[in-house]
Amino acid sequence: MRVLIDLIVRHRNGCSLLLTVILSVVMIAVRPEAQAKIARALSMSIFYPAYIAVSQVPMYTGLYSENKRLRQELTEINTRLQVFRELEAENARLRGLVGFAERTLYTLVPARVVARDPSPQYRSVIVNGGRAQGVEMYMPVVGERGAAGKVVQVLDGMSMVQLLRDPSSRTSVMVSRSRTVGILQTENGRDFFVRLRSHEDVRGQDTIVTSGLGGIFPKGLSVGFVKKIDDGNPLFKRAYIDFSIDFDKLEEVFVVRLPPLWAAQRAELDQVKTGK
């Protein structure tokens, strides 16, 4: 049977011609009544189904085009929806930053993060604010929830910001409740702590803020919250913290333009270093 089917398919043109000839001879040989029956049978079994199939082709072609158009429109709508959601999230962040700007006493330069340090625990970011916007070296950088870092390199239209979680950054901080001062540091680049003397007053969930010492950060900017205390050393203890800012999601920041008093202090320190 399979051989016969393969033969018919291979010689389909000749088989079609032979079938047509046979049907023509049969139609000529039989009586008119039989011809009518054969014609009806052929119409119902071959020609009518073929006609139905052919007539449906435009409809299916139209359905395919309609389906393609609808898929394209759905893709466009989903893309717009994603953009609107991102704009909504950005709007919420910016409202928070505006609220922070209204609460602070300092002049702020808004900036957007445009690049990040490619290291796993990235230590710096590039922002789109530079000398043209009044940004200078060592100006502190803040986010909606507190201190983020300081400017360490300035160009005309962008600046590099060293984040608080850079292990080489030594930031003077204090416990907001007890006013105990310490230095924010880390040993592995992931876990940050404030080293304090063993008798100092610090508790879990205490707020850690900038101390105002060092001439970089103003006093009182939020740095983080104490999550645990390691007091295994008889002389010192460590207050491990969670940062107030999620550095992995940092997108918009403010560069704090220091008042003249801070600029004067920094200039005096530079003169001491250079021996002038």
Backbone bond lengths (Angstrom), bond angles and torsions (degrees), N, CA, C in turn:
res aa  C-N    CA-C-N  psi(-1)  N-CA   C-N-CA  omega(-1)  CA-C   N-CA-C  phi
1 M - - - 1.469 - - 1.530 110.90 -
2 R 1.334 114.66 -42.04 1.457 119.29 179.82 1.532 110.85 -65.01
3 V 1.347 114.68 -37.46 1.462 118.70 179.03 1.518 110.41 -64.29
4 L 1.350 116.14 -39.13 1.464 120.33 179.40 1.524 111.23 -65.09
5 I 1.332 115.93 -42.06 1.472 119.83 179.61 1.522 110.62 -64.78
6 D 1.333 116.25 -43.55 1.467 119.46 178.22 1.529 111.15 -61.91
7 L 1.356 115.71 -37.44 1.467 119.69 179.28 1.520 110.82 -65.50
8 I 1.345 116.51 -43.02 1.467 120.55 -179.74 1.529 110.81 -64.63
9 V 1.324 115.40 -42.60 1.470 119.13 -179.58 1.516 110.40 -65.24
10 R 1.318 116.92 -41.62 1.462 121.17 -178.15 1.526 111.90 -66.68
11 H 1.363 116.55 -33.96 1.462 121.04 -179.46 1.525 110.04 -116.62
12 R 1.311 115.52 45.50 1.463 119.17 -173.71 1.530 113.05 -65.48
13 N 1.327 117.75 -33.32 1.466 119.29 179.14 1.532 111.06 -66.25
14 G 1.343 116.33 -45.68 1.461 120.01 178.45 1.511 111.82 -65.91
15 C 1.343 116.49 -39.16 1.474 120.06 178.47 1.516 110.88 -64.86
16 S 1.328 116.85 -38.74 1.470 119.80 178.08 1.523 110.61 -63.81
17 L 1.320 116.42 -42.70 1.469 120.00 179.20 1.524 110.42 -65.15
18 L 1.327 117.09 -42.70 1.467 120.81 179.91 1.515 110.72 -63.20
19 L 1.329 117.06 -43.06 1.467 120.03 179.30 1.521 110.72 -63.58
20 T 1.309 116.62 -40.53 1.467 120.17 179.19 1.531 111.11 -62.75
21 V 1.341 115.64 -42.89 1.466 120.06 179.21 1.524 110.50 -63.19
22 I 1.340 116.05 -44.61 1.469 119.62 -179.26 1.514 110.59 -61.46
23 L 1.353 116.25 -45.54 1.463 119.17 179.97 1.525 110.82 -63.59
24 S 1.313 116.70 -38.73 1.471 119.23 179.10 1.527 110.97 -63.75
25 V 1.346 117.22 -44.69 1.467 121.26 179.04 1.515 110.28 -61.91
26 V 1.344 116.30 -44.12 1.471 119.71 -179.86 1.518 110.01 -61.90
27 M 1.339 116.79 -44.08 1.461 119.82 -178.76 1.527 111.25 -63.37
28 I 1.318 117.57 -34.60 1.474 120.42 179.02 1.529 110.89 -73.34
29 A 1.308 115.82 -35.01 1.474 119.82 -172.90 1.510 112.89 -78.60
30 V 1.295 119.19 -29.58 1.468 119.72 -173.81 1.521 110.43 -89.01
31 R 1.333 114.00 172.01 1.452 120.82 -179.52 1.531 110.28 -75.99
32 P 1.341 116.58 163.22 1.475 120.18 -178.34 1.529 112.91 -57.30
33 E 1.376 117.67 -38.83 1.450 118.85 179.45 1.525 111.49 -62.34
34 A 1.332 115.15 -42.47 1.468 119.09 178.94 1.521 110.72 -67.04
35 Q 1.360 116.34 -36.12 1.462 119.12 177.98 1.536 110.87 -60.36
36 A 1.335 114.54 -41.59 1.464 118.81 -179.49 1.527 110.43 -64.04
37 K 1.363 116.28 -43.12 1.470 119.10 178.54 1.524 111.51 -61.89
38 I 1.353 114.99 -43.40 1.479 118.58 179.94 1.525 110.45 -63.39
39 A 1.327 116.67 -41.77 1.465 120.51 179.75 1.519 111.23 -62.00
40 R 1.379 115.70 -43.31 1.467 118.24 178.31 1.526 111.15 -63.75
41 A 1.357 115.33 -41.98 1.467 119.00 -179.48 1.527 111.26 -62.67
42 L 1.336 116.07 -43.93 1.465 119.71 178.33 1.527 111.12 -63.88
43 S 1.320 116.54 -39.30 1.467 120.48 -179.90 1.519 111.09 -63.57
44 M 1.365 116.37 -43.37 1.458 120.03 -177.39 1.523 112.91 -74.21
45 S 1.329 116.74 -34.05 1.462 119.53 -172.89 1.521 114.16 -94.23
46 I 1.337 117.73 -28.26 1.473 119.93 -174.23 1.528 111.52 -122.88
47 F 1.336 116.14 -58.92 1.447 118.39 -170.63 1.531 113.32 -70.10
48 Y 1.334 117.38 -40.87 1.473 119.32 -178.26 1.528 111.76 -66.55
49 P 1.370 118.45 -48.60 1.478 116.80 176.08 1.525 112.90 -59.20
50 A 1.356 115.98 -37.20 1.462 118.45 178.64 1.526 110.51 -65.09
51 Y 1.332 116.30 -40.35 1.459 120.03 178.20 1.534 111.29 -63.02
52 I 1.349 116.07 -42.93 1.470 120.14 178.84 1.524 110.80 -60.75
53 A 1.334 114.41 -44.31 1.468 118.12 -178.89 1.522 111.19 -63.26
54 V 1.353 115.42 -44.49 1.465 119.24 -179.68 1.524 110.87 -65.49
55 S 1.318 117.72 -38.90 1.464 120.52 -178.04 1.527 111.59 -69.20
56 Q 1.343 117.72 -23.83 1.460 120.60 179.78 1.519 112.80 -81.14
57 V 1.331 117.17 -14.82 1.467 119.84 -177.10 1.522 112.08 -57.88
58 P 1.350 120.40 -48.44 1.471 118.88 178.67 1.523 112.60 -59.23
59 M 1.342 116.31 -38.02 1.460 118.73 -179.85 1.525 110.99 -63.52
60 Y 1.353 116.54 -46.55 1.462 119.67 179.60 1.527 111.40 -65.76
61 T 1.357 115.92 -35.13 1.458 118.66 176.15 1.521 110.67 -63.72
62 G 1.332 115.84 -40.97 1.466 119.86 177.14 1.516 111.87 -65.22
63 L 1.348 116.88 -39.85 1.461 120.02 178.13 1.526 111.43 -63.74
64 Y 1.330 116.30 -39.56 1.464 119.71 178.62 1.529 110.53 -63.23
65 S 1.357 116.32 -44.51 1.463 119.84 179.11 1.520 111.01 -64.04
66 E 1.344 115.97 -41.52 1.466 120.12 178.62 1.516 111.10 -63.98
67 N 1.331 116.16 -42.38 1.462 120.17 179.12 1.523 111.21 -63.30
68 K 1.338 116.31 -40.87 1.462 120.82 178.21 1.526 111.01 -63.20
69 R 1.349 115.64 -42.46 1.457 119.82 179.26 1.523 111.66 -64.90
70 L 1.335 116.61 -42.09 1.460 120.74 179.92 1.530 111.12 -65.32
71 R 1.340 116.85 -38.69 1.464 119.34 177.73 1.527 110.58 -63.83
72 Q 1.330 116.53 -39.44 1.457 120.22 178.66 1.537 110.55 -64.96
73 E 1.338 116.44 -43.27 1.463 119.84 179.07 1.519 110.85 -64.67
74 L 1.347 117.45 -38.94 1.455 121.00 179.18 1.529 110.68 -64.26
75 T 1.329 116.03 -40.52 1.470 119.62 177.79 1.523 110.59 -62.63
76 E 1.340 116.19 -43.17 1.462 119.83 179.24 1.530 110.98 -63.86
77 I 1.321 117.17 -41.37 1.467 120.45 -179.85 1.528 110.67 -65.44
78 N 1.342 116.85 -43.44 1.461 119.79 178.71 1.524 111.25 -63.03
79 T 1.338 116.31 -39.01 1.464 119.82 178.32 1.524 110.78 -63.55
80 R 1.327 116.05 -45.41 1.467 119.47 178.56 1.524 110.96 -63.36
81 L 1.337 116.76 -38.88 1.462 120.32 179.73 1.525 110.64 -62.96
82 Q 1.334 116.79 -42.05 1.456 119.96 177.98 1.527 111.11 -63.70
83 V 1.338 116.13 -40.32 1.470 119.42 178.20 1.520 110.31 -64.27
84 F 1.345 117.49 -42.71 1.462 121.02 179.78 1.529 111.02 -63.65
85 R 1.337 116.63 -39.44 1.464 119.20 178.38 1.524 111.25 -64.70
86 E 1.343 116.05 -41.09 1.460 119.64 178.14 1.524 110.60 -64.95
87 L 1.340 117.11 -40.37 1.463 120.42 177.83 1.524 110.76 -65.06
88 E 1.331 116.94 -36.90 1.461 120.27 178.19 1.524 110.89 -64.83
89 A 1.347 116.53 -43.77 1.469 119.94 178.18 1.520 110.64 -64.47
90 E 1.332 116.69 -41.64 1.459 120.00 178.82 1.530 110.41 -64.44
91 N 1.322 116.94 -39.14 1.457 120.99 178.70 1.525 111.02 -62.01
92 A 1.351 116.43 -40.30 1.460 119.85 178.36 1.531 110.95 -64.24
93 R 1.343 116.47 -42.34 1.468 119.38 178.06 1.527 110.85 -63.57
94 L 1.326 116.74 -42.93 1.457 120.08 -178.54 1.521 111.54 -66.62
95 R 1.336 117.83 -35.02 1.463 119.61 176.14 1.524 110.27 -62.48
96 G 1.356 115.90 -39.89 1.454 119.10 176.85 1.516 112.07 -63.71
97 L 1.341 116.28 -40.97 1.461 119.95 178.76 1.524 111.42 -66.01
98 V 1.329 116.71 -38.93 1.464 119.73 177.97 1.525 110.18 -63.54
99 G 1.337 116.20 -40.56 1.459 119.39 176.39 1.516 112.27 -61.29
100 F 1.340 115.46 -40.23 1.464 119.50 177.19 1.524 110.31 -64.46
101 A 1.337 116.27 -42.70 1.464 119.88 -179.40 1.520 111.50 -62.46
102 E 1.322 116.91 -35.10 1.458 120.04 179.97 1.521 112.09 -72.11
103 R 1.344 116.62 -26.21 1.465 120.10 -178.01 1.520 112.86 -84.64
104 T 1.317 118.67 -23.46 1.456 120.73 -174.04 1.524 111.59 -85.98
105 L 1.337 115.81 157.75 1.457 122.22 -179.83 1.522 112.20 -95.10
106 Y 1.328 117.44 -1.16 1.451 120.78 -173.61 1.529 110.46 -102.67
107 T 1.334 114.03 159.37 1.459 120.23 174.46 1.518 108.95 -81.20
108 L 1.311 116.46 127.94 1.458 121.63 -174.04 1.520 110.91 -115.12
109 V 1.335 115.34 141.89 1.457 122.08 175.24 1.530 107.98 -109.96
110 P 1.327 119.26 111.99 1.472 119.90 -179.60 1.522 110.69 -70.22
111 A 1.322 116.32 142.01 1.462 121.71 179.92 1.519 109.19 -148.91
112 R 1.322 115.37 156.32 1.459 122.12 179.83 1.531 109.34 -117.30
113 V 1.323 115.75 139.22 1.460 120.49 176.93 1.524 108.72 -71.54
114 V 1.342 116.14 123.23 1.465 120.71 -177.22 1.525 112.16 -113.65
115 A 1.329 118.46 -12.35 1.468 121.38 178.79 1.522 108.48 -159.83
116 R 1.348 115.02 156.00 1.457 121.39 -178.92 1.514 110.12 -129.91
117 D 1.307 115.21 154.60 1.455 121.56 171.74 1.522 108.14 -61.75
118 P 1.354 119.50 127.59 1.468 120.74 -175.92 1.522 114.96 -73.92
119 S 1.319 119.45 -4.02 1.460 120.71 -179.05 1.526 110.39 -67.91
120 P 1.355 118.45 155.63 1.470 121.18 -177.92 1.534 112.46 -54.89
121 Q 1.320 118.00 -46.92 1.461 121.91 173.28 1.532 106.26 -104.87
122 Y 1.346 115.14 79.66 1.461 118.12 -171.79 1.526 110.07 -62.57
123 R 1.332 114.90 143.32 1.454 122.02 -171.08 1.515 113.45 -109.62
124 S 1.317 117.98 -9.18 1.449 120.49 -177.94 1.519 110.46 -150.57
125 V 1.323 115.62 160.93 1.458 122.58 176.43 1.521 108.51 -135.90
126 I 1.323 116.04 159.51 1.452 122.60 174.39 1.528 107.40 -107.82
127 V 1.336 116.07 130.70 1.465 120.86 178.76 1.525 109.46 -117.24
128 N 1.321 116.00 155.49 1.465 120.97 -175.59 1.526 111.78 -90.46
129 G 1.314 115.72 51.49 1.458 121.88 174.32 1.518 108.84 -141.57
130 G 1.333 117.04 130.00 1.453 120.03 -177.65 1.513 112.10 -141.52
131 R 1.330 115.82 -150.36 1.464 120.32 -177.19 1.527 111.62 -58.01
132 A 1.332 116.05 -35.76 1.471 119.40 -179.03 1.522 111.74 -62.17
133 Q 1.315 117.32 -24.40 1.462 121.61 178.98 1.532 112.20 -100.70
134 G 1.333 117.25 6.56 1.462 120.38 178.62 1.513 115.04 88.62
135 V 1.331 117.84 14.30 1.467 121.69 179.77 1.525 109.28 -81.82
136 E 1.343 115.80 137.93 1.454 121.27 178.67 1.521 109.77 -130.63
137 M 1.318 114.99 168.53 1.464 121.01 179.23 1.521 111.20 -59.82
138 Y 1.319 115.38 143.50 1.468 125.29 173.95 1.523 114.05 68.95
139 M 1.307 117.05 10.17 1.460 117.72 173.44 1.526 109.23 -70.09
140 P 1.323 118.28 137.20 1.467 120.34 178.15 1.515 111.81 -71.09
141 V 1.307 115.20 150.98 1.466 122.35 179.15 1.522 107.96 -120.97
142 V 1.310 116.84 133.44 1.464 121.51 -176.48 1.518 110.09 -128.55
143 G 1.331 114.30 156.69 1.454 122.02 171.36 1.507 109.35 -113.71
144 E 1.314 115.86 -171.61 1.463 120.13 -178.76 1.517 111.94 -59.96
145 R 1.350 116.98 -34.44 1.466 120.25 -173.04 1.514 114.22 -103.19
146 G 1.335 118.01 4.96 1.447 118.24 176.59 1.508 113.53 144.21
147 A 1.348 114.99 -160.72 1.460 121.89 -175.51 1.520 111.23 -67.61
148 A 1.332 115.65 138.49 1.462 121.21 179.29 1.520 111.87 -115.20
149 G 1.332 118.74 -37.47 1.454 120.96 -178.35 1.513 110.67 170.31
150 K 1.323 116.28 -158.26 1.460 121.50 -179.52 1.520 109.27 -141.61
151 V 1.328 115.81 153.34 1.453 122.27 179.17 1.526 109.06 -75.98
152 V 1.339 116.84 127.81 1.464 121.25 -179.90 1.524 112.44 -120.27
153 Q 1.326 117.66 -7.82 1.462 120.37 175.74 1.523 108.14 -155.58
154 V 1.340 115.86 136.13 1.461 120.63 -174.53 1.522 110.01 -128.70
155 L 1.320 116.09 131.78 1.464 123.70 170.17 1.526 108.20 -117.67
156 D 1.314 116.50 -175.74 1.464 118.84 -177.18 1.521 112.39 -64.12
157 G 1.333 116.28 -43.83 1.461 118.87 -174.30 1.509 115.43 -118.21
158 M 1.327 118.33 4.11 1.464 120.92 179.42 1.518 110.06 -154.56
159 S 1.332 115.01 164.52 1.461 121.22 -178.58 1.515 109.61 -143.70
160 M 1.334 115.23 153.65 1.460 121.20 172.77 1.528 108.59 -99.07
161 V 1.324 114.89 132.99 1.458 121.51 -178.88 1.523 109.10 -114.41
162 Q 1.322 116.73 122.52 1.463 121.83 173.45 1.524 108.23 -83.53
163 L 1.323 116.33 119.94 1.462 121.15 -176.04 1.524 111.37 -77.21
164 L 1.320 115.03 159.09 1.465 119.58 177.97 1.519 111.89 -60.69
165 R 1.304 117.47 -27.15 1.456 119.04 -176.62 1.531 113.20 -87.62
166 D 1.313 116.92 9.98 1.461 119.85 170.05 1.531 107.88 -71.50
167 P 1.342 118.50 122.67 1.471 120.17 -178.26 1.521 113.72 -57.38
168 S 1.334 117.31 -26.46 1.465 119.53 -179.59 1.522 112.34 -81.65
169 S 1.323 117.68 -6.77 1.460 121.00 178.58 1.521 109.38 -86.89
170 R 1.314 116.70 124.56 1.465 122.04 178.20 1.528 107.80 -112.69
171 T 1.313 115.99 103.90 1.457 121.69 -175.45 1.511 110.08 -106.04
172 S 1.321 116.28 128.97 1.459 120.99 177.06 1.523 109.21 -78.33
173 V 1.322 116.14 124.25 1.467 121.79 -177.56 1.526 109.28 -131.37
174 M 1.310 115.62 172.18 1.459 119.73 176.18 1.517 110.18 -150.18
175 V 1.322 114.99 158.20 1.461 121.72 175.78 1.511 107.35 -78.07
176 S 1.317 117.41 119.35 1.461 120.89 -174.04 1.525 112.37 -59.49
177 R 1.312 117.72 -37.99 1.464 120.95 -176.26 1.523 112.58 -72.45
178 S 1.333 117.18 -48.66 1.471 121.24 -174.27 1.517 113.81 -98.67
179 R 1.354 117.60 -8.48 1.466 124.12 -179.96 1.525 111.87 65.34
180 T 1.326 117.71 23.85 1.457 122.26 177.03 1.521 109.61 -77.54
181 V 1.335 117.35 129.95 1.458 122.90 -174.91 1.522 110.58 -100.47
182 G 1.335 116.19 140.84 1.453 122.08 176.33 1.519 110.40 -154.32
183 I 1.324 116.67 -175.88 1.463 122.57 -179.60 1.531 108.89 -114.63
184 L 1.322 115.99 130.79 1.460 121.07 176.40 1.522 108.67 -76.16
185 Q 1.335 117.66 127.39 1.462 120.89 -177.26 1.526 110.57 -152.19
186 T 1.319 115.05 172.53 1.460 122.18 179.06 1.514 108.82 -150.48
187 E 1.334 115.21 158.07 1.461 120.41 177.35 1.520 112.53 -113.27
188 N 1.323 117.37 -19.59 1.469 120.61 -177.46 1.524 113.22 -125.01
189 G 1.325 117.59 2.84 1.460 120.80 179.40 1.508 114.31 80.92
190 R 1.337 117.60 -2.42 1.471 121.03 -179.43 1.519 112.75 -118.68
191 D 1.322 116.57 -44.56 1.467 121.74 -177.16 1.527 108.65 -99.67
192 F 1.321 116.36 119.23 1.465 121.70 -177.92 1.523 109.59 -108.43
193 F 1.307 114.61 143.27 1.460 120.07 -176.89 1.520 110.21 -147.35
194 V 1.332 114.91 162.81 1.459 122.55 173.32 1.524 106.46 -110.42
195 R 1.329 116.40 120.97 1.467 120.26 179.03 1.531 108.52 -84.17
196 L 1.319 115.49 124.70 1.463 122.24 -178.46 1.526 109.63 -129.90
197 R 1.318 115.50 157.32 1.457 118.79 173.99 1.525 109.44 -67.95
198 S 1.306 115.66 152.71 1.467 120.85 -169.66 1.529 113.04 -60.93
199 H 1.333 117.73 -27.18 1.465 119.57 -176.87 1.530 112.97 -90.60
200 E 1.340 117.92 -3.97 1.461 120.58 -177.66 1.528 110.90 -67.36
201 D 1.329 115.06 148.72 1.468 122.11 -176.41 1.524 110.44 -87.93
202 V 1.324 116.45 109.10 1.461 122.15 175.67 1.516 108.19 -148.43
203 R 1.310 116.57 141.23 1.464 122.05 -177.42 1.529 110.02 -133.57
204 G 1.313 114.23 164.19 1.450 119.40 174.80 1.519 111.73 -61.50
205 Q 1.314 116.95 141.57 1.467 125.10 -178.87 1.522 113.64 73.50
206 D 1.345 117.98 5.21 1.463 119.53 172.24 1.526 109.81 -62.67
207 T 1.321 115.47 146.10 1.464 120.69 177.56 1.525 109.69 -86.85
208 I 1.326 116.09 132.12 1.458 122.55 176.87 1.523 108.14 -103.98
209 V 1.339 116.49 127.65 1.455 121.57 -178.16 1.529 109.09 -128.13
210 T 1.329 115.41 167.15 1.464 119.39 175.41 1.526 109.12 -68.96
211 S 1.335 115.77 142.53 1.466 120.69 -175.92 1.513 112.90 -86.42
212 G 1.332 118.16 -17.59 1.451 120.61 -175.81 1.513 113.14 89.00
213 L 1.344 117.56 -6.87 1.452 121.33 178.61 1.534 109.94 -85.69
214 G 1.316 116.24 150.06 1.454 120.59 177.62 1.508 114.09 102.13
215 G 1.335 117.85 -13.19 1.453 120.38 174.76 1.515 115.85 77.75
216 I 1.345 118.24 11.46 1.469 120.52 179.94 1.520 110.77 -109.38
217 F 1.331 116.54 -63.53 1.470 120.70 -175.64 1.528 110.75 -94.32
218 P 1.331 116.86 135.55 1.462 119.13 171.17 1.526 110.44 -63.95
219 K 1.290 116.84 157.75 1.464 121.34 -179.02 1.530 110.48 -71.46
220 G 1.343 114.85 140.29 1.458 120.03 169.56 1.509 116.52 97.57
221 L 1.347 118.90 0.73 1.455 119.53 176.73 1.523 109.51 -74.21
222 S 1.304 117.08 133.02 1.471 121.03 -178.57 1.526 110.19 -65.44
223 V 1.335 115.51 135.21 1.458 122.49 177.01 1.518 110.96 -112.21
224 G 1.337 117.04 -43.16 1.459 119.73 -179.36 1.508 111.72 177.69
225 F 1.339 114.46 -165.61 1.458 121.86 -177.81 1.526 109.39 -133.82
226 V 1.304 116.12 141.13 1.462 120.79 -179.05 1.518 108.89 -70.41
227 K 1.343 116.77 124.78 1.460 120.33 178.59 1.521 112.62 -103.26
228 K 1.347 117.57 -29.04 1.466 120.64 175.28 1.518 109.25 -160.47
229 I 1.324 114.89 160.05 1.462 121.36 -178.07 1.516 108.84 -125.21
230 D 1.311 115.76 129.05 1.469 122.45 176.78 1.527 107.49 -108.29
231 D 1.339 116.46 107.70 1.464 121.48 -178.67 1.527 111.51 -114.80
232 G 1.340 115.82 34.72 1.460 119.69 -179.36 1.514 113.81 -71.59
233 N 1.350 117.75 -23.39 1.463 121.24 178.65 1.523 109.20 -86.12
234 P 1.358 118.79 134.03 1.472 120.15 -178.16 1.526 113.43 -68.63
235 L 1.332 117.87 -21.10 1.462 120.33 -177.33 1.526 113.17 -99.48
236 F 1.332 115.94 -36.22 1.463 119.69 -176.37 1.532 110.05 -131.43
237 K 1.311 114.90 159.17 1.455 120.72 172.65 1.525 108.73 -135.86
238 R 1.305 114.17 158.65 1.451 120.43 -178.10 1.534 109.86 -115.18
239 A 1.309 114.79 131.53 1.465 120.65 174.35 1.529 107.61 -106.67
240 Y 1.336 116.55 100.39 1.468 120.92 -179.98 1.528 109.43 -75.22
241 I 1.318 115.12 141.71 1.464 119.32 -173.32 1.525 111.75 -125.90
242 D 1.316 114.77 157.72 1.469 124.06 163.97 1.515 107.10 -106.05
243 F 1.338 116.99 129.87 1.458 120.06 -178.30 1.528 111.00 -66.17
244 S 1.320 115.01 148.25 1.469 120.11 175.49 1.518 110.94 -66.98
245 I 1.327 116.26 -34.46 1.470 122.05 -177.90 1.517 109.78 -97.38
246 D 1.306 115.88 136.96 1.465 121.21 171.61 1.526 107.21 -86.76
247 F 1.339 116.38 98.60 1.457 120.28 -174.75 1.524 112.62 -64.65
248 D 1.330 117.51 -25.52 1.461 119.94 179.07 1.530 111.92 -69.32
249 K 1.328 117.27 -18.31 1.463 121.02 -178.06 1.524 111.87 -117.73
250 L 1.327 116.20 18.60 1.462 120.28 -178.46 1.528 109.52 -73.57
251 E 1.330 117.08 121.88 1.460 121.35 -177.54 1.527 112.79 -127.33
252 E 1.321 117.67 -40.64 1.457 121.44 178.47 1.525 109.35 -123.34
253 V 1.331 116.46 140.24 1.468 121.44 -178.16 1.525 108.87 -140.82
254 F 1.349 114.60 173.35 1.453 122.83 171.38 1.521 108.55 -123.35
255 V 1.317 115.88 135.85 1.456 120.79 169.36 1.519 107.14 -93.77
256 V 1.327 116.35 124.98 1.465 121.13 -177.28 1.523 109.11 -85.70
257 R 1.319 117.02 118.70 1.463 121.39 175.56 1.528 108.27 -83.14
258 L 1.317 115.65 113.32 1.458 120.96 -173.34 1.524 111.36 -67.18
259 P 1.327 117.75 144.42 1.467 120.26 173.31 1.522 110.60 -63.86
260 P 1.345 118.68 165.16 1.470 121.46 -178.72 1.522 114.11 -55.12
261 L 1.346 117.80 -32.19 1.454 119.81 179.92 1.517 111.20 -60.34
262 W 1.310 117.19 -43.76 1.463 120.34 179.37 1.523 110.92 -66.46
263 A 1.322 116.87 -41.38 1.462 120.17 179.06 1.522 110.69 -63.25
264 A 1.324 116.95 -38.74 1.457 120.27 179.05 1.519 110.91 -66.49
265 Q 1.324 117.36 -41.55 1.467 120.36 177.87 1.521 110.65 -61.86
266 R 1.329 117.03 -41.75 1.454 119.36 -179.74 1.532 110.66 -65.71
267 A 1.328 117.31 -39.07 1.459 120.58 178.90 1.530 110.75 -63.89
268 E 1.335 116.87 -40.06 1.463 119.97 178.20 1.525 110.78 -63.89
269 L 1.322 117.10 -40.93 1.462 119.97 178.68 1.528 110.74 -63.78
270 D 1.349 116.42 -40.46 1.463 119.33 177.79 1.516 111.06 -62.57
271 Q 1.336 117.94 -37.12 1.450 120.65 178.27 1.520 111.94 -66.37
272 V 1.335 116.49 -36.96 1.462 120.22 176.88 1.516 110.91 -65.05
273 K 1.327 117.54 -41.16 1.452 121.48 -178.71 1.518 110.92 -66.18
274 T 1.346 117.47 -38.58 1.453 119.99 -176.78 1.534 112.62 -87.65
275 G 1.351 117.46 -6.51 1.459 121.71 178.03 1.494 114.29 75.66
276 K 1.325 118.26 22.10 1.470 121.17 -179.22 1.530 109.65 -87.35
